[in-house]
Amino acid sequence: MKDTPEYIVVNRARGEMVTHSASRIHIRHLEPVISDEPPSRGGEDRGPSPLEYILAALCA
């Protein structure tokens, strides 16, 4: 991406399904994060739900 102008920001993430309700998300070189639903919505509560990650991003 050396030809990309400095004012263009490129963010990438890669996700993989762990179960029907959980995903492991890889961002840059950081440890992966897990997103899951609470048991009341069919998940195993392994991590914040996708909506909770959106709320956290808005807070950041």
N, C-alpha and C positions, 0 to 999 in steps of 0.2 A: 504494500500500500504506500510505497514511497512516492508515487505520483499523485497522491491525494493532497489537495491543498490543506494548509494548516487550519482553516476555519471549518472544515468538515470533520465532524466527530463520528466515528464508527464504533458502535457497541455491539458485541456479539455474546450470545449465550447458547448453550446446547443442553437439551433435556433428554432424559431417558426415563421410560416408564419403569417403575419398581413393582407396583401392583396396579390394580384397576383404579385406585384413587391416589396413589403416591407417585411422585416424580423426583428424580435426582437432577439438579440443575448445576451445570458447570459454567463458570464465568472466569475468564482469564486464567491465571495460575492459582487461583484461590481454591480452598477446600470446597467440594460440592455442598450445596444446601439441599435439604429435603423439603418438599411441599406435600402435604397430606391433608385429608379431611378428618374432622373429629368423628368418633364412633357414631354419633347421631346422624351423620351423613354418609355412613358406610366406609369410613376410613379407619386407620389405626392410630391416629393422632401422633404421627412420627415427626411432624413439624407444622409450621404455620400453613394455613390453607392458601390457595392462590389469591383469594380476595384479601386476606390478611397481609400478604406480601405487597399487594397494590397499595393498601393503606400505609404500610411501612415506608414504601417508596415516596408516597405523598408527604409523609412526615419528614423524610430526609431532605 
